[in-house]
Amino acid sequence: MFEAWFTLIVTTGALFGSPGPAPLALAAVGATSGFRKGVPFLFGILTGLVVAILGTLFGLAALFSAVPEAKLICQIVASLYMVYVAYKIASANFVAGNIDEKIPDFKDGFVLNLFNPKAYAAFLAIFSQFLLPVESIELSYALTAISCFLIALIVDILWLAAGGMLKPVFNKPKQARMIRLIFAAVMLIAVGWALF
């Protein structure tokens, strides 16, 4: 059980901690507005994440119950998508800039994560490959979902809090590229570990 928890923590941390729409937006809000003014945006991001968890969870649970072979197909598709996301992160040419003077609010964060394909793909990968091993399948999905949310909560809070420190790094293309390459490599290791 410890190995399953550790794998879930590392994978979820890598998937939700890697630079993507939500983490970069949180870092930008933290860098320009400060932690306290960014909290409504953070709550919006987390609420959108809950919707993504529930949508993925209930859809996959029903699918895997009806068609057990679908789990392997989902594992392959999700793994391929995660490789693609890792490539996009590694090859991106993002340099932080100033965001609009209007501070993003709850609604902005909610909509951003509600339509964030990375969140759905990440949960697809997690629920098809990293379920916590408990006797009840329902409890396994529930514990995995709660664990993912708590890990994502911690990661998102850290992105918001670290925003002020990240702004100077992302203004330097060489350092920003190194950070993206590290996150991409961690994602590939997690996906490879799950498959093999």
C-alpha positions as CSV (number, residue, x, y, z in Angstrom):
1,M,0.0,0.0,0.0
2,F,2.9,2.4,0.8
3,E,4.3,2.0,-2.7
4,A,0.9,2.7,-4.3
5,W,0.5,5.9,-2.2
6,F,4.0,7.0,-3.0
7,T,3.5,6.4,-6.7
8,L,0.2,8.3,-6.6
9,I,1.7,11.2,-4.8
10,V,4.7,11.5,-7.2
11,T,2.5,11.1,-10.2
12,T,-0.2,13.6,-9.1
13,G,2.5,16.0,-8.0
14,A,4.2,15.8,-11.4
15,L,1.0,16.0,-13.4
16,F,-0.5,19.0,-11.5
17,G,2.8,20.6,-10.5
18,S,4.1,20.8,-14.1
19,P,3.8,24.2,-15.8
20,G,0.4,24.2,-17.5
21,P,-2.6,26.6,-17.7
22,A,-3.6,26.5,-14.0
23,P,-0.1,26.5,-12.4
24,L,1.3,29.2,-14.6
25,A,-1.9,31.3,-14.1
26,L,-1.5,30.9,-10.3
27,A,2.1,31.8,-10.5
28,A,1.3,34.9,-12.5
29,V,-1.4,36.0,-10.1
30,G,0.9,35.4,-7.2
31,A,3.7,37.4,-8.9
32,T,1.5,40.4,-9.7
33,S,-1.2,40.5,-7.0
34,G,0.2,38.6,-4.0
35,F,-1.0,35.5,-2.3
36,R,-4.1,37.0,-0.5
37,K,-5.5,38.7,-3.5
38,G,-5.0,35.5,-5.5
39,V,-7.0,33.2,-3.1
40,P,-10.4,33.7,-4.9
41,F,-8.7,32.6,-8.2
42,L,-7.2,29.6,-6.4
43,F,-10.6,28.6,-5.0
44,G,-12.0,28.8,-8.6
45,I,-9.2,26.6,-9.9
46,L,-9.9,24.1,-7.1
47,T,-13.6,24.1,-7.7
48,G,-13.0,23.5,-11.5
49,L,-10.7,20.6,-10.5
50,V,-13.5,19.0,-8.4
51,V,-15.7,19.0,-11.4
52,A,-13.0,17.4,-13.5
53,I,-12.4,14.8,-10.8
54,L,-16.1,13.9,-10.6
55,G,-16.7,13.9,-14.3
56,T,-13.7,11.7,-14.9
57,L,-14.4,9.5,-11.9
58,F,-18.0,8.7,-12.7
59,G,-17.5,8.3,-16.4
60,L,-14.5,5.9,-16.0
61,A,-16.1,3.9,-13.2
62,A,-19.1,3.2,-15.3
63,L,-17.0,2.4,-18.4
64,F,-14.6,0.1,-16.6
65,S,-17.5,-1.8,-15.0
66,A,-19.3,-2.3,-18.3
67,V,-16.2,-3.0,-20.5
68,P,-13.2,-4.1,-18.5
69,E,-10.9,-4.1,-21.6
70,A,-11.5,-0.4,-21.8
71,K,-9.1,0.2,-18.9
72,L,-6.1,-1.0,-21.0
73,I,-7.2,1.2,-23.9
74,C,-7.6,4.2,-21.5
75,Q,-4.1,3.5,-20.1
76,I,-2.5,3.6,-23.5
77,V,-4.4,6.7,-24.7
78,A,-3.8,8.5,-21.4
79,S,-0.1,7.6,-21.5
80,L,0.3,8.8,-25.0
81,Y,-1.4,12.0,-24.1
82,M,0.9,12.5,-21.1
83,V,3.9,12.0,-23.4
84,Y,2.5,14.6,-25.7
85,V,1.9,17.0,-22.8
86,A,5.5,16.4,-21.6
87,Y,6.7,17.2,-25.1
88,K,4.7,20.4,-25.2
89,I,6.0,21.5,-21.8
90,A,9.6,20.7,-22.8
91,S,9.4,22.5,-26.2
92,A,7.3,25.5,-25.1
93,N,8.7,29.0,-25.5
94,F,6.9,30.6,-22.6
95,V,8.3,33.8,-21.0
96,A,6.3,35.4,-18.3
97,G,4.9,38.7,-19.0
98,N,2.7,41.2,-17.2
99,I,-0.9,40.1,-16.8
100,D,-3.9,42.4,-17.1
101,E,-4.3,44.8,-14.2
102,K,-7.7,43.2,-13.4
103,I,-7.0,40.5,-10.8
104,P,-8.5,37.1,-11.9
105,D,-11.3,36.0,-9.6
106,F,-13.1,32.8,-8.6
107,K,-15.1,32.7,-11.9
108,D,-11.9,33.0,-14.0
109,G,-10.2,30.2,-12.1
110,F,-13.2,28.0,-12.3
111,V,-13.7,28.4,-16.0
112,L,-9.9,27.9,-16.6
113,N,-9.8,24.5,-14.9
114,L,-13.3,23.4,-16.0
115,F,-12.1,23.5,-19.6
116,N,-8.5,22.5,-18.9
117,P,-7.9,19.3,-21.0
118,K,-4.7,18.7,-19.0
119,A,-6.8,18.1,-15.8
120,Y,-9.1,15.6,-17.5
121,A,-6.2,13.8,-19.2
122,A,-4.3,13.7,-15.9
123,F,-7.3,12.1,-14.0
124,L,-7.8,9.7,-16.9
125,A,-4.2,8.6,-16.5
126,I,-4.5,8.4,-12.7
127,F,-7.8,6.6,-12.4
128,S,-6.8,4.1,-15.1
129,Q,-3.3,3.4,-13.7
130,F,-2.8,4.5,-10.2
131,L,-5.9,3.4,-8.2
132,L,-5.1,2.8,-4.5
133,P,-5.3,-0.9,-3.8
134,V,-8.2,-1.4,-1.4
135,E,-10.8,-4.2,-1.4
136,S,-13.8,-2.1,-2.4
137,I,-13.5,-0.6,-5.9
138,E,-15.7,2.3,-4.9
139,L,-13.5,3.1,-1.9
140,S,-10.4,2.8,-4.1
141,Y,-11.8,5.4,-6.5
142,A,-12.9,7.6,-3.6
143,L,-9.6,7.5,-1.8
144,T,-7.6,8.0,-5.0
145,A,-9.8,11.1,-5.9
146,I,-9.5,12.6,-2.4
147,S,-5.7,12.0,-2.4
148,C,-5.4,13.6,-5.8
149,F,-7.4,16.6,-4.7
150,L,-5.3,17.1,-1.6
151,I,-2.1,16.8,-3.5
152,A,-3.4,19.3,-6.2
153,L,-4.5,21.6,-3.4
154,I,-1.0,21.7,-1.9
155,V,0.7,22.1,-5.3
156,D,-1.7,24.9,-6.3
157,I,-1.1,26.8,-3.1
158,L,2.7,26.4,-3.6
159,W,2.4,27.8,-7.2
160,L,0.4,30.8,-6.0
161,A,2.8,31.4,-3.1
162,A,5.9,31.0,-5.2
163,G,4.6,33.2,-8.0
164,G,6.7,36.2,-6.9
165,M,9.9,34.1,-6.9
166,L,9.1,32.5,-10.2
167,K,8.6,35.7,-12.2
168,P,12.3,36.5,-12.5
169,V,13.1,32.9,-13.5
170,F,10.5,32.8,-16.2
171,N,11.8,36.0,-17.6
172,K,15.1,34.2,-18.3
173,P,14.5,31.8,-21.2
174,K,17.4,29.4,-20.4
175,Q,16.3,28.9,-16.8
176,A,12.6,28.6,-17.8
177,R,13.5,25.9,-20.4
178,M,15.5,23.9,-17.8
179,I,12.5,23.9,-15.4
180,R,10.2,22.8,-18.2
181,L,12.6,20.0,-19.2
182,I,12.7,18.7,-15.6
183,F,8.9,18.7,-15.3
184,A,8.6,16.9,-18.6
185,A,11.2,14.3,-17.6
186,V,9.4,13.6,-14.3
187,M,6.1,13.2,-16.2
188,L,7.7,10.7,-18.6
189,I,9.2,8.7,-15.7
190,A,5.8,8.5,-13.9
191,V,4.1,7.3,-17.1
192,G,6.8,4.8,-17.9
193,W,6.7,3.5,-14.3
194,A,3.0,2.9,-14.5
195,L,3.2,1.1,-17.9
196,F,6.1,-1.1,-17.1
